[in-house]
Amino acid sequence: MKIAIVGTAHPLRGGLATFNERMAEVLQSQGHEVVIYSFSLQYPSFLFPGKTQFTDEPAPENLLIKSHINSVNPFNWLKVGASIKKENFDLVIIKYWLPFMGLSFGTILRKAKKNKHSRIVCIVDNIIPHEKRPGDKQFTKYFIKPVDAFITMSRDVLKDVKTFTSKPSYYTPHPVYDGYGEAVSKEEACEKLKLDPVKKYILFFGFIREYKGLDLLLEAMTDKRIIASGIELIVAGEYYDKAVAQRNNEIIERNKLQDRVHLNTDFIPNSQVLYYFSAADLVVQPYKHATQSGITQVAYHFEKPMVVTNVGGLAEVVPDGKVGFVAEPHPTSIADAILKFYVPNSIPDLHKHILNEKQKYTWDTFINVMMNAVFGKK
């Protein structure tokens, strides 16, 4: 088929771009012709909380990326929509994560669909955002009208979608992020990160926002049992909120955690991700609330056990006592789960269970569900 993906891609950075680029590669490997329509302007600088929206890494090979969409220019939306309409794509795939994009995406899709040929499927990260703002519902309602079918990667989001529309909507888990290279030895990773490979390391990875609960994990690090066990924490990811950064730094200073918490609060380039996961014994996601998490699927790629909190869809894909442990979003419960992991043989056949779970989250499975949703194929 002739397929357009509308959403973030190189030179923009982050999980959205990584997802879209990997999906395009898989679709091309299946014989489809794929174009990604990305942004010339994704966010005005005053709306972007990070340091930069762009990556210095080279563009992915063999992908056609058109950086055409300006998220705040209505004339541009009509122009891009007309371009997609003219190309007469069989399928348009669009990722939806933020109501701010509802007006631009909704207008582009309305225009594109006037060719009376293209089918439109939306992959929904969040239909109701983590941090709510005025106009969210109105923008989302405008966006969903031209969409033919929806795919969600958590059952909670599926329920949210069904409150907005009765159109075909299906759940299938987030596929494994398998584009970060292969794991290296803990010794090699620790040498790269200037850490001691003899020590026990747990990892918090990804953009740092209020709902991700890094403060809960830092408080867990003050637990006397954690201190006595010699466990240290690697934090790898960029802050998206100055107030959150200040509060977390205060927790570190107040509890004298500087020697036991290793901070790299810059954006982690794709080429460096493997070192953080390879250095860690355990990946911890102490979220206060969530939908799904791409970090889980990075951990599966590197075959790392996890501790996740019992919020949103996290526990759906991290079976308690098989590939890690599920905790409540509270420092003591998180500390309990971390300590349980370090008890010898606390999870029999751990690696076997991780491999079995990993096999469930292939890109082929994800794409088959998506195609069935929009075309009704069996």
C-alpha positions as CSV (number, residue, x, y, z in Angstrom):
1,M,0.0,0.0,0.0
2,K,0.9,3.7,-0.2
3,I,1.0,4.9,3.4
4,A,1.5,8.3,5.0
5,I,2.6,8.7,8.6
6,V,1.7,12.1,10.1
7,G,3.7,13.0,13.1
8,T,7.1,13.7,14.7
9,A,10.3,12.5,12.9
10,H,14.0,13.5,12.4
11,P,15.4,16.0,13.0
12,L,13.0,16.2,15.9
13,R,13.9,14.0,18.8
14,G,12.3,11.8,21.4
15,G,10.1,8.8,21.8
16,L,7.4,10.0,19.3
17,A,10.0,10.4,16.6
18,T,11.6,7.0,17.4
19,F,8.3,5.3,17.3
20,N,7.2,6.8,13.9
21,E,10.6,6.1,12.3
22,R,10.7,2.5,13.5
23,M,7.1,1.9,12.3
24,A,8.0,3.3,8.9
25,E,10.9,0.9,8.7
26,V,8.8,-2.1,9.5
27,L,6.1,-1.1,7.1
28,Q,8.7,-0.7,4.3
29,S,10.1,-4.1,5.1
30,Q,6.6,-5.5,4.6
31,G,6.6,-4.0,1.1
32,H,4.6,-0.8,1.6
33,E,5.6,2.6,0.3
34,V,5.9,5.0,3.2
35,V,6.2,8.8,3.6
36,I,6.4,10.6,7.0
37,Y,4.9,14.1,7.2
38,S,6.7,15.7,10.1
39,F,6.9,19.3,11.4
40,S,8.7,22.3,10.2
41,L,7.5,23.8,13.5
42,Q,6.2,21.4,16.2
43,Y,6.0,23.7,19.2
44,P,6.7,27.4,19.5
45,S,9.8,27.7,21.7
46,F,7.8,29.3,24.6
47,L,5.6,26.2,24.7
48,F,8.4,23.6,24.7
49,P,9.7,22.8,28.2
50,G,13.0,21.1,27.2
51,K,16.3,22.5,26.1
52,T,15.9,21.8,22.4
53,Q,13.5,20.0,20.1
54,F,16.2,18.8,17.7
55,T,18.7,15.9,17.6
56,D,22.3,16.1,16.4
57,E,22.2,12.5,15.3
58,P,22.1,11.6,11.7
59,A,18.8,11.0,9.9
60,P,17.6,7.4,9.6
61,E,18.6,5.8,6.4
62,N,16.1,4.9,3.6
63,L,13.2,6.9,5.1
64,L,11.4,9.7,3.2
65,I,10.6,12.5,5.8
66,K,8.9,15.7,4.7
67,S,9.2,18.4,7.4
68,H,6.2,20.3,6.3
69,I,3.7,20.8,9.2
70,N,3.5,24.1,11.1
71,S,1.4,23.4,14.2
72,V,0.3,27.0,14.6
73,N,-0.4,28.1,11.0
74,P,-3.9,27.4,9.7
75,F,-2.9,28.2,6.1
76,N,-0.1,25.6,6.4
77,W,-2.6,23.0,7.6
78,L,-4.7,23.4,4.5
79,K,-1.7,23.2,2.3
80,V,-0.4,20.0,3.9
81,G,-3.8,18.5,3.8
82,A,-4.2,19.3,0.1
83,S,-0.8,17.7,-0.6
84,I,-1.7,14.5,1.3
85,K,-5.1,14.5,-0.5
86,K,-3.4,14.7,-3.9
87,E,-1.1,11.8,-3.1
88,N,-4.1,9.6,-2.7
89,F,-2.6,7.4,0.1
90,D,-4.3,4.1,0.8
91,L,-3.7,4.7,4.5
92,V,-2.9,7.7,6.7
93,I,-1.5,6.8,10.2
94,I,-1.4,9.6,12.7
95,K,-0.1,9.6,16.3
96,Y,-2.2,11.6,18.9
97,W,-0.6,12.6,22.2
98,L,-1.6,16.1,23.0
99,P,-4.8,18.2,22.4
100,F,-2.7,21.1,21.3
101,M,-2.2,19.2,18.0
102,G,-6.0,18.7,17.6
103,L,-6.7,21.7,15.4
104,S,-3.8,21.3,13.0
105,F,-4.2,17.5,12.7
106,G,-8.0,17.7,12.5
107,T,-7.8,20.2,9.7
108,I,-5.1,18.3,7.8
109,L,-7.1,15.1,7.9
110,R,-10.4,16.7,6.9
111,K,-8.7,18.1,3.8
112,A,-6.8,14.9,3.0
113,K,-9.9,12.8,3.3
114,K,-11.7,14.7,0.5
115,N,-10.1,12.4,-2.0
116,K,-12.7,9.8,-0.8
117,H,-10.0,7.1,-0.9
118,S,-7.6,7.4,2.1
119,R,-8.4,5.6,5.3
120,I,-7.2,7.2,8.5
121,V,-6.1,5.3,11.6
122,C,-5.0,7.1,14.8
123,I,-2.5,5.6,17.3
124,V,-3.6,7.2,20.6
125,D,-0.9,7.8,23.3
126,N,-3.3,10.0,25.4
127,I,-6.8,11.2,24.4
128,I,-6.9,13.0,27.8
129,P,-3.5,14.5,28.6
130,H,-1.5,14.0,31.8
131,E,-1.5,17.8,32.4
132,K,-4.9,19.1,31.6
133,R,-5.6,22.6,30.0
134,P,-8.6,24.6,28.9
135,G,-9.8,23.5,25.5
136,D,-8.5,19.9,25.6
137,K,-11.9,18.3,25.1
138,Q,-12.9,20.7,22.3
139,F,-9.6,20.2,20.4
140,T,-9.8,16.4,20.7
141,K,-13.4,16.3,19.5
142,Y,-12.5,18.3,16.5
143,F,-9.6,16.0,15.8
144,I,-11.4,12.7,16.0
145,K,-14.2,13.4,13.5
146,P,-12.2,12.5,10.2
147,V,-10.5,9.4,11.8
148,D,-11.8,6.0,10.8
149,A,-10.3,3.8,13.6
150,F,-8.3,4.1,16.7
151,I,-5.5,2.0,18.3
152,T,-4.5,2.4,21.9
153,M,-1.6,0.9,23.8
154,S,-3.3,0.7,27.2
155,R,-6.8,-0.4,28.2
156,D,-7.2,2.8,30.2
157,V,-6.7,4.9,27.1
158,L,-9.1,2.6,25.2
159,K,-11.8,3.4,27.8
160,D,-11.1,7.1,27.4
161,V,-11.4,6.9,23.6
162,K,-14.7,5.2,23.9
163,T,-16.0,8.2,25.9
164,F,-15.4,10.4,22.8
165,T,-16.4,8.1,19.9
166,S,-18.1,4.9,18.9
167,K,-15.8,4.4,16.0
168,P,-13.8,1.1,15.8
169,S,-11.2,1.3,18.7
170,Y,-8.8,-1.5,19.7
171,Y,-6.1,-2.1,22.3
172,T,-2.8,-3.7,21.4
173,P,0.4,-3.2,23.6
174,H,3.2,-0.9,22.7
175,P,5.7,-2.8,20.6
176,V,9.3,-3.2,21.7
177,Y,11.7,-0.3,21.0
178,D,14.3,-2.4,19.2
179,G,16.2,0.4,17.4
180,Y,18.7,1.2,20.2
181,G,21.4,-1.4,19.3
182,E,22.3,-4.5,21.4
183,A,23.2,-4.6,25.1
184,V,26.8,-4.5,26.1
185,S,28.4,-6.0,29.3
186,K,27.8,-4.2,32.6
187,E,31.6,-3.6,32.7
188,E,31.7,-1.9,29.4
189,A,28.6,0.2,30.1
190,C,29.9,1.3,33.5
191,E,33.3,2.2,32.0
192,K,31.4,4.4,29.5
193,L,29.4,6.1,32.2
194,K,32.3,6.3,34.7
195,L,30.5,4.0,37.2
196,D,31.8,1.1,39.3
197,P,30.6,-2.2,37.7
198,V,30.7,-4.0,41.1
199,K,27.9,-1.9,42.5
200,K,24.1,-2.4,42.3
201,Y,22.4,0.1,40.0
202,I,18.8,0.8,39.4
203,L,17.7,3.1,36.5
204,F,15.1,5.8,36.1
205,F,15.0,6.7,32.4
206,G,13.2,9.3,30.2
207,F,11.9,12.8,30.4
208,I,11.3,13.9,34.0
209,R,7.8,15.2,34.6
210,E,5.7,15.5,37.7
211,Y,3.5,12.4,36.9
212,K,6.5,10.2,36.5
213,G,7.2,10.2,40.2
214,L,11.0,10.5,40.4
215,D,10.5,12.2,43.8
216,L,8.9,9.0,45.1
217,L,11.9,7.0,44.0
218,L,14.3,9.5,45.6
219,E,12.3,9.2,48.8
220,A,12.6,5.4,48.5
221,M,16.4,5.8,48.2
222,T,16.3,7.3,51.7
223,D,14.9,4.0,53.1
224,K,17.4,2.6,55.7
225,R,17.2,-0.9,54.1
226,I,18.0,0.5,50.6
227,I,21.0,2.4,52.1
228,A,22.3,-0.7,53.9
229,S,22.0,-2.8,50.7
230,G,24.3,-0.4,48.8
231,I,21.9,0.2,45.9
232,E,22.6,3.3,43.8
233,L,20.3,5.1,41.4
234,I,21.0,6.3,37.9
235,V,18.8,9.1,36.6
236,A,19.0,9.5,32.9
237,G,16.7,12.0,31.2
238,E,15.9,15.7,30.8
239,Y,13.7,17.7,33.1
240,Y,10.6,19.2,31.6
241,D,9.6,21.2,34.7
242,K,11.9,23.5,36.7
243,A,9.8,23.3,39.8
244,V,10.1,19.5,39.7
245,A,13.8,19.7,39.2
246,Q,14.2,22.1,42.2
247,R,12.1,19.8,44.5
248,N,14.0,16.7,43.5
249,N,17.3,18.4,44.0
250,E,16.2,19.5,47.5
251,I,15.3,15.9,48.3
252,I,18.8,14.8,47.2
253,E,20.5,17.5,49.2
254,R,18.4,17.2,52.3
255,N,19.0,13.5,52.5
256,K,22.6,13.6,51.4
257,L,22.0,11.3,48.4
258,Q,24.6,12.9,46.1
259,D,27.0,9.9,46.3
260,R,24.2,7.4,45.7
261,V,22.2,9.2,42.9
262,H,24.0,9.6,39.6
263,L,22.4,12.4,37.6
264,N,22.5,12.9,33.9
265,T,19.6,15.3,33.3
266,D,20.3,16.0,29.7
267,F,18.5,14.4,26.8
268,I,20.0,11.0,26.1
269,P,20.8,10.5,22.4
270,N,19.6,7.2,20.9
271,S,23.2,6.1,20.5
272,Q,23.8,6.3,24.2
273,V,20.6,4.6,25.5
274,L,22.2,1.1,25.5
275,Y,24.8,2.1,28.0
276,Y,22.3,3.2,30.7
277,F,20.2,0.0,30.3
278,S,23.3,-2.2,30.2
279,A,24.7,-0.7,33.4
280,A,21.4,-1.2,35.3
281,D,20.3,-4.3,37.2
282,L,16.7,-3.1,37.3
283,V,14.6,-0.4,35.6
284,V,12.2,1.5,37.9
285,Q,9.1,3.4,36.8
286,P,7.6,5.0,39.9
287,Y,4.8,6.8,38.1
288,K,2.0,8.5,40.0
289,H,-0.4,8.1,37.1
290,A,0.2,6.8,33.6
291,T,-1.4,5.4,30.4
292,Q,1.4,3.2,28.9
293,S,5.1,3.7,28.8
294,G,7.6,3.3,26.0
295,I,10.3,2.9,28.7
296,T,8.9,-0.6,29.5
297,Q,9.4,-1.6,25.9
298,V,13.0,-0.3,25.9
299,A,13.6,-2.4,29.0
300,Y,12.2,-5.5,27.2
301,H,14.5,-4.8,24.3
302,F,17.5,-4.9,26.6
303,E,15.9,-7.8,28.6
304,K,15.9,-5.9,31.9
305,P,13.6,-6.7,34.9
306,M,11.4,-3.8,36.1
307,V,9.6,-2.4,39.1
308,V,6.5,-0.4,38.0
309,T,3.8,1.2,40.0
310,N,0.2,0.0,39.8
311,V,-1.1,2.9,37.7
312,G,-2.6,3.1,34.2
313,G,-1.5,0.3,31.9
314,L,2.0,-0.3,33.5
315,A,1.0,-3.5,35.3
316,E,-0.7,-4.9,32.2
317,V,2.7,-5.5,30.6
318,V,4.9,-6.2,33.6
319,P,3.5,-9.3,35.3
320,D,4.2,-9.2,39.0
321,G,6.6,-11.8,40.2
322,K,7.6,-12.9,36.6
323,V,9.5,-10.0,35.0
324,G,9.8,-7.8,38.0
325,F,7.4,-6.4,40.7
326,V,4.4,-4.1,40.8
327,A,4.4,-1.6,43.7
328,E,2.0,1.1,44.9
329,P,3.0,4.7,44.1
330,H,4.5,5.2,47.6
331,P,8.2,5.3,48.6
332,T,7.9,2.4,51.0
333,S,6.2,0.2,48.6
334,I,8.7,1.1,45.8
335,A,11.6,0.4,48.2
336,D,10.0,-3.0,49.2
337,A,9.8,-4.0,45.5
338,I,13.4,-3.0,44.8
339,L,14.7,-4.9,47.8
340,K,12.6,-8.0,46.9
341,F,14.3,-8.0,43.5
342,Y,17.7,-8.2,45.1
343,V,16.8,-11.3,47.2
344,P,18.5,-14.2,45.5
345,N,16.0,-16.2,43.3
346,S,13.1,-14.0,44.3
347,I,11.9,-14.5,40.7
348,P,12.6,-18.1,39.5
349,D,13.3,-18.3,35.7
350,L,13.4,-14.5,35.5
351,H,15.2,-14.3,32.1
352,K,13.0,-16.9,30.6
353,H,9.9,-15.0,31.7
354,I,11.3,-11.7,30.2
355,L,12.0,-13.5,26.9
356,N,8.4,-14.9,26.8
357,E,6.9,-11.5,27.5
358,K,9.2,-9.8,25.0
359,Q,7.8,-12.1,22.2
360,K,4.3,-10.7,22.7
361,Y,5.3,-7.2,21.7
362,T,6.5,-7.5,18.1
363,W,6.0,-4.8,15.5
364,D,4.3,-7.3,13.2
365,T,1.6,-8.0,15.8
366,F,1.1,-4.3,16.4
367,I,0.8,-3.5,12.7
368,N,-1.6,-6.5,12.0
369,V,-4.0,-5.2,14.7
370,M,-3.8,-1.7,13.2
371,M,-4.5,-2.9,9.7
372,N,-7.4,-5.1,10.9
373,A,-8.9,-2.1,12.7
374,V,-9.0,0.2,9.7
375,F,-9.6,-2.3,6.9
376,G,-11.4,-5.1,8.7
377,K,-9.1,-7.8,7.4
378,K,-8.9,-11.1,9.2
